[in-house]
Amino acid sequence: MSNIRERLEKVRQEIREAEARFGRTPNSVALLAVSKTWPLANILEAAECGQIEFGENYIQESVDKIDTLYKQPNAPQLEWHFIGSIQSNKTKEIANRFQWIHSIDRLKIARRLSEQRHPSLAPLNICLQVNISGETSKSGATPEEALSIAQEMSELPNLKLRGLMAIPAPSDSFEKQREIFSQVRNLQEALNQQGLALDTLSMGMSGDMEAAIAEGATIVRVGTAIFGQRNYPA
Ligand SMILES: *Cc1c(COP(=O)(O)O)cnc(C)c1O
């Protein structure tokens, strides 16, 4: 049986404790519940415990869940964040279903999302995914190209560039985790000195959440610690 409520409470408490320990403003770190691979029932269970923001990685899976949810009467209004890799021919599936997209690493994707987002909706919040040293996946803009991409992204209508997202390689060393996250924060500060107004750092997962909070994360993306171990690696 599922212990989603208990796990969620524990993660929330860990976030509040890390905020206090590292001198962060109370409640300045938002919890994104990463529900990839889990059925809608688990999402609804977390929603009943007050969780509103959910992160999904796979386009078809998330489209199915979101459309099924909103066909139900009295469905809770949740906030959907896309955090997975995006092929350019799939952008239209997510442009109007999500409130946030964290995983944009090239202009082409941002331009298509801006064209496909209905102007009647609130602007789509986006993060530029960056490939900081030591990152496992090959996705992400390099720190060198981040400024020019971010500047162009910030000009697009129907989108609102909020900040940076990173997925560092897993490490057991707290200090090593902090070192990588501090590079993401430094990059954000450098971009803001060039005139951007980024207020979001999307970084930290179940295994490195505290180090990310220590280095300024404003959204942590947590799956396993809330929903349990996924059945296939994803
Ligand atoms: C799966 C995933 C997460 C959550 O990872 P956990 O280790 O289960 O907390 C966070 N961010 C991204 C981009 C993911 O793909």
The ligand as a Tripos MOL2 file, in Angstrom:
@<TRIPOS>MOLECULE
LIG
   15    15     1     0     0
SMALL
NO_CHARGES

@<TRIPOS>ATOM
      1 C1         12.8210   11.6870  -12.5820 C.3       1 LIG1
      2 C2         13.2550   13.1100  -12.4690 C.ar      1 LIG1
      3 C3         13.2550   13.7600  -11.2240 C.ar      1 LIG1
      4 C4         12.9130   13.0740   -9.9140 C.3       1 LIG1
      5 O1         13.9260   12.1810   -9.5860 O.3       1 LIG1
      6 P1         13.8860   11.3650   -8.1870 P.3       1 LIG1
      7 O2         15.2730   10.9090   -8.0400 O.co2     1 LIG1
      8 O3         12.9050   10.2760   -8.3550 O.co2     1 LIG1
      9 O4         13.4890   12.3310   -7.1230 O.co2     1 LIG1
     10 C5         13.6140   15.1060  -11.1940 C.ar      1 LIG1
     11 N1         13.9520   15.7760  -12.3230 N.ar      1 LIG1
     12 C6         13.9680   15.1790  -13.5250 C.ar      1 LIG1
     13 C7         14.3470   15.9670  -14.7190 C.3       1 LIG1
     14 C8         13.6310   13.8340  -13.6300 C.ar      1 LIG1
     15 O5         13.6690   13.2430  -14.8370 O.3       1 LIG1
@<TRIPOS>BOND
     1     1     2 1
     2     2     3 ar
     3     2    14 ar
     4     3     4 1
     5     3    10 ar
     6     4     5 1
     7     5     6 1
     8     6     7 2
     9     6     8 1
    10     6     9 1
    11    10    11 ar
    12    11    12 ar
    13    12    13 1
    14    12    14 ar
    15    14    15 1
@<TRIPOS>SUBSTRUCTURE
     1 LIG1         1 GROUP 0 **** ****
